[in-house]
Amino acid sequence: MKILNKNNALRLRRILRLNILTALVVFIVSVYMIITGEYSTLQERKSADSFYNMLITGSVLYMAVVWISCVMTKPFWFPKKSD
């Protein structure tokens, strides 16, 4: 993997953190919609809950993958200075 200069490394880290934040927002909104959702029929509730559960699962997996990639590639982006 290529060692990035400091500006590119900071930009890439910021983008990854924004991706994690976006996935967290999707997770929170989906949980909120499951808790506070009002439905007229049981069929509507089941279909909406399955959709929100899919969003929750996807956002948690996406956060985990992005966080792991951020942690595992950090030594390549910010190498230790040799004395």
C-alpha positions, 0 to 999 in steps of 0.5 A: 500500500502506498504511503500518502502525504499528510494532506491526503491522509487527513482527507481520507481519514475525514471521509471515512469518519464521515461515512461512519457518522452517516451510517450511525445517523441511518441506524439512529433514524431506523431505530427511531422509526421502528419505536415510534412508527404508527401503522394502520394495519399489521401488514404495513407494520411488518413490511416497514419493520423488515425494511428498517431492520434491513437498514439497521443491519446494513448500517451496522455492518457498513460502520464496522467495515469502514472502521476496520479499514480505517484502523487497519490502514492507519499505519500506511497513512501515518507512518512513524517518523524514523529517528 
